[in-house]
């Protein structure tokens, strides 16, 4: 009288948060849903392990975790590009402007 395997609702939430992180990653706002997705993925994985195979949705968790990490990478890339652009803007358009009589 084993129970029927059930789909994990957290697994789909992890995927949805990972997808949100991927979409909003270049805007640096993807870090928040990515972090929540990674925390929920860990919880879901523990629940699935404890359920001994009766809680399904491992593919959704893996996909969501991958999308969350991609969102974090995109956010970090956007942050690095913004810092480099800011530094180039502060550096100015040219070098030192010497007088015409200076060698």
ZIHU-V914826 format. One line per field, one symbol per residue. ss: DSSP state (a for helix, b for strand, c for the rest). phi: phi as a letter, one per 40 degrees, with the letter a starting at -180 (. if undefined). psi: psi as a letter, one per 40 degrees, with the letter a starting at -180 (. if undefined). A space follows every 10 residues. Layout:
ss: ???
phi: ???
psi: ???
//
This chain:
ss: cccccbbcaa aaaaaaaaaa aaaaaaacca aaaaaaaaaa aaaaaaaaaa ccccbbcaaa aaaaaaaaaa aaaaaaaaaa aaaaaaaaaa accccccccc ccc
phi: .ccccbcccc cccccccccc ccccdccgcc cccccccccc cccccccccc cfgcbchccc cccccccccc cccccccccc cccccccccc cgcacccccc ccc
psi: fiiihihhdd dddddddddd dddedeeeee dddddddddd dddddddddd efeehifddd dddddddddd dddddddddd dddddddddd dieaahhiie eh.
//
